Amino acid sequence: MYWYPHDLEARSALALACLESGDLDAACEHWRMVLDQRPNDRKAQRGLALLDADATAASPGPPPVPSPTPREAPETPPIPETRLAPEPQPIPGTEPAPDSTPAPAPAPDSAPQPETVTGP
């Protein structure tokens, strides 16, 4: 609210956040500031009505129980160092034979060759 003190939507959202976090005084203050600038703002009117209803309902009984403080997330364990697997080694006696496959024979021509005729 420091940068945009006249942003009423942001101030109303801040009041709602204060209400949800249990800071009822701050919520009331922010909604009153909204109503000072926009007297017919329904969100601010409903928020203050909710605070008034809570105040009257809570007055005869014991004080409200504070909400529990949020717990911190557990510390994340460090990521172990990643190592690449070693290159697989051949098992003795199972080495592949050297490539002794003969080269494929050239394909025969598909067109028939004319016969050569010699002499009478």
N, C-alpha and C positions, 0 to 999 in steps of 0.2 A: 504494500500500500504506500510505501515510501515514494515510489516513482510515479504512481498514478493515483493520488488520493481521491480523485473524483470519479473513479471507475466504480460505479455502484454495484455492478454485477460481481466484480471481484471482492468487494467489501462484503456483500451478502454471502458469497461462498466462504469467505474467511470466517464470518460469524457462524456459519453452519459447521465449519471445521472446529471452531472453538467449542461449540456445543457438544459435538461428538467426542472431543477430547476431555470434556468435563470442565472446561473453563467458562462457566456460565456468565461471569461478570464481563469477560471480554466479548462474548457472543452478544450480550445485551447492549454493550457499548457500540459495537459495530452496527447492529440493526437500528439503533437509535440514530446513528450518523446517516444511515441510508434514508430513514424516514425524515430527517431534517431537510434533506435535499429533494426527496421524492415522497411526499406524505401518503400517497396512495399505493405504495409498493406492497403488493400482496405477500411476497416472500418475507419481507421484514415484519409485516403485521402478523403473519402466521408464526414466525419465529418468536416474536415477543409474546404472543398469546401462549405459545407452548412453554416458554420460560415462566410466565405467570401461572399457568396451570400446574407446572411442576413445583413452583414455589409454594402455592397454596396446598397442594396435596402432600408435600413433604414437610410442611411446618409442624403438624402435630406429632409426627413420629421422630425417630432418631435421625441424626444427620446421615446424609448419603454416604455409602461406602465408596471410597476412591477406587477407581479402576486400577487393575494391576499394571505395573510398569511393564512395558514390552521387554521381552528377553532378547538378549543379543544372540545373533546367529552363532552356532558353534564354529570354532576355527576350522578352516578348510585344511586338510592335510596337504603337505607338499606333494607335487606331482613327481613321481620317480623319473630318473633320467632314462630316456629311451635309447636303447642300443639296438643296432641292426643285428639280425641273426647272421652267424658266420656262413660263409659260402659252403654249400654241401660238398663233401668229399666223396669220391667214388669208393665203393667197397672193393677191396682187393680181389682180383680174379673175375670181376664183372665188368671190366672196362670194355666199352664197345670196340668192335673191330674197326680198323681204318676203313675209310670209304673205298671199297674195291668194286663197287657196282659199275658195270660197263656203261658207257654212254649209250643212249638210245640210238637205234639205227635210223637213218634218214627215212622219211616216209616215201613210199614209191610214188612215182608220178601218176596221176590219175588219168592222163590222156594216153591212149595207145600209141606206140611208136610204129611208124611205117616200116615194113620189111624192106631190106635192101636186096635188090635183084642184081646178079652179076652174070654176064655172058649171054650167048644166044640160046 
